[in-house]
Amino acid sequence: MTVGHAAADVDPADTLAHTLRHVLGLTGTKVSCDRGACGMCTVLLDGRAVLSCTLLTVECDGCSVVTVEGLVDPQTGALHPLQQSFVDHTAFQCGFCTPGILMSAKALLDENPVPTLAEVQEALAGNHCRCITHYHVLEAVQDAAGRIREAAPAGAVGTTEPSAGDAAPPVAPGTAGKTG
C-alpha cells in the first residue's frame, strides 16, 4: 500500500481508517460512526472515494491511498484549490466532517471537472454534517471546479460548461445531499 509517496507495511487485520490514523499518524481522516454511514472517513483509493472504516488494510495492498493531507502541494505547501475554496466560502464550521467532504468532492472533480449542482449533491450525499447547511459546500465545490479548470494547462481538463437545463433547482436548507 502506498500513502502519499511512501510505502508502508501495516497490520492487515486493521481497517484502513485505523491504519491511517493510528499507525501512520494521518489524523485528517476522521472516524465517527465506524460503520460506513457518515462519510467522515472518506479517502481516495486509486482515485475512487471510499469509506476507510469499512475497508481492511489488506484490501488496499498494491493500491494508492490519498488522504486530506495529500491534497496540499508538497513543493509549495499551498492548499489544493478545493481546500482554498472551502476556506473562501466558509464551507465548514467545526471541521470534523470537512476532510471526508473534501475527498468526496475531489473524487467528483477528478472524474467530472464540470459538475452540475445535482451531480455535486449526489457525490456528497453520503457525507453528513450537523453544523452547517450545505449551501456553502455546494458553492465551494463548484467554485473549485472553475479554479481547477483555470489553473490546468490548455486541453488538460474539460472546459465544457453545463447547459442551463443541467442545473438543479435550489435546495432547501438542511436537505442538500439527502435523497429519499
For each residue, the residues with C-beta under 8 A, 3 or more apart:
1: 7 8 10 57 60 61 62 63 65
2: 5 6 7 8 63 64 65
3: 6 8 20 24 26 65 66 67 70
4: 66 67 69 70
5: 2 74
6: 2 3
7: 1 2
8: 1 2 3 19 23 24
9:
10: 1 14 19 23 24 57
11: 14 19 23 57
12: 56 57 58 61
13: 56 57 58
14: 10 11 18 19 22 23 56 57
15: 18 19 52 53 54 55 56 57
16: 19 20 43 45 50 52 53 55 56 57 59 60 65
17: 20 21 29 31 34 41 52 53 55
18: 14 15 21 22 23 31 57
19: 8 10 11 14 15 16 22 23 24 57
20: 3 16 17 23 24 26 29 43 52 65 67
21: 17 18 24 25 26 27 29 31
22: 14 18 19 25
23: 8 10 11 14 18 19 20
24: 3 8 10 19 20 21
25: 21 22
26: 3 20 21 29 67 69
27: 21
28: 67 68 69 99
29: 17 20 21 26 41 43 52 67 68 99 100
30: 40 41 96 97 99 100
31: 17 18 21 34 40 41 53
32: 38 40 41 96 97
33: 36 37 38 40 53
34: 17 31 53
35: 53 54
36: 33 41 51 53 54
37: 33 128
38: 32 33 41 97 100 126 127 128
39: 42 51 97 100 101 104 124 126 127 128
40: 30 31 32 33 96 97 99 100 127 128
41: 17 29 30 31 32 36 38 51 52 53 100
42: 39 49 50 51 52 99 100 101 103 104 126 127
43: 16 20 29 49 50 52 65 66 67 68 103
44: 47 48 49 50 64 65 66 67 70 103 106 107
45: 16 48 50 55 60 63 64 65
46: 63 64
47: 44 64 107 110
48: 44 45 107
49: 42 43 44 103 104 106 107 108 123
50: 16 42 43 44 45 54 55
51: 36 39 41 42 54 55 126
52: 15 16 17 20 29 41 42 43 55
53: 15 16 17 31 33 34 35 36 41
54: 15 35 36 50 51
55: 15 16 17 45 50 51 52 59 60
56: 12 13 14 15 16 59 60
57: 1 10 11 12 13 14 15 16 18 19 60
58: 12 13 61
59: 16 55 56
60: 1 16 45 55 56 57 63 65
61: 1 12 58
62: 1
63: 1 2 45 46 60
64: 2 44 45 46 47
65: 1 2 3 16 20 43 44 45 60
66: 3 4 43 44 70 71 103 106
67: 3 4 20 26 28 29 43 44 70 99 103
68: 28 29 43 71 98 99 102 103
69: 4 26 28 72
70: 3 4 44 66 67
71: 66 68 79 80 82 83 102 106
72: 69 77 78 79 80 83
73: 76 77 78 79 80
74: 5 77
75:
76: 73
77: 72 73 74
78: 72 73 84
79: 71 72 73 83 84 87
80: 71 72 73 83 84 106
81: 84 85 144 147 148 151
82: 71 85 86 102 105 106 109 140 141 144 148
83: 71 72 79 80 86 87 102
84: 78 79 80 81 87 88 144 147
85: 81 82 88 89 91 140 141 143 144 147
86: 82 83 89 91 92 98 102 137 140 144
87: 79 83 84 90 91
88: 84 85 140 143
89: 85 86 136 137 139 140 143
90: 87 136
91: 85 86 87 98 101 132 136 137 139 140
92: 86 95 97 98 131 132 136
93: 129 131 132
94: 97 131
95: 92 98
96: 30 32 40
97: 30 32 38 39 40 92 94 100 101 127 128 129 131
98: 68 86 91 92 95 101 102
99: 28 29 30 40 42 67 68 102 103
100: 29 30 38 39 40 41 42 97 103 104 127
101: 39 42 91 97 98 104 105 124 127 129 137
102: 68 71 82 83 86 98 99 105 106
103: 42 43 44 49 66 67 68 99 100 106 107
104: 39 42 49 100 101 107 108 123 124 126 127
105: 82 101 102 108 109 120 123 124 141 144
106: 44 49 66 71 80 82 102 103 109 110
107: 44 47 48 49 103 104 110 111 123
108: 49 104 105 111 112 115 119 120 123 124 141
109: 82 105 106 112 113 115 141 144 145 148
110: 47 106 107 113
111: 107 108
112: 108 109 115 119 158
113: 109 110 145 148 149 157 158 159
114: 145 149 158 159 160 161 162
115: 108 109 112 119 120 123 141 142 145 162
116: 119 120 162 166 167 168
117: 120 121 138 142 167 168 171
118: 121 122 166 167 168
119: 108 112 115 116 122 123
120: 105 108 115 116 117 123 124 138 141 142
121: 117 118 124 125 134 138 168 171 176 177
122: 118 119 125 177
123: 49 104 105 107 108 115 119 120
124: 39 101 104 105 108 120 121 127 134 137 138 141 176 177
125: 121 122 177 178 179
126: 38 39 42 51 104 177
127: 38 39 40 42 97 100 101 104 124 177
128: 37 38 39 40 97
129: 93 97 101 132 134 137
130:
131: 92 93 94 97
132: 91 92 93 129 136 137
133: 136 173 174 176
134: 121 124 129 137 138 171 176 177
135: 138 139 171 173 176
136: 89 90 91 92 132 133 139 140
137: 86 89 91 101 124 129 132 134 140 141 176
138: 117 120 121 124 134 135 141 142 171 176
139: 89 91 135 136 142 143
140: 82 85 86 88 89 91 136 137 143 144
141: 82 85 105 108 109 115 120 124 137 138 144 145
142: 115 117 120 138 139 145 146
143: 85 88 89 139 140 146 147
144: 81 82 84 85 86 105 109 140 141 147 148
145: 109 113 114 115 141 142 148 149
146: 142 143 149 150
147: 81 84 85 143 144 150 151
148: 81 82 109 113 144 145 151 152 157
149: 113 114 145 146 152 157 158 159
150: 146 147
151: 81 147 148
152: 148 149 156 157
153: 156
154:
155:
156: 152 153
157: 113 148 149 152
158: 112 113 114 149
159: 113 114 149
160: 114
161: 114
162: 114 115 116 166 167
163: 166
164: 167
165:
166: 116 118 162 163
167: 116 117 118 162 164
168: 116 117 118 121 171
169:
170:
171: 117 121 134 135 138 168 175 176
172: 175
173: 133 135
174: 133
175: 171 172 178
176: 121 124 133 134 135 137 138 171
177: 121 122 124 125 126 127 134
178: 125 175
179: 125
180:
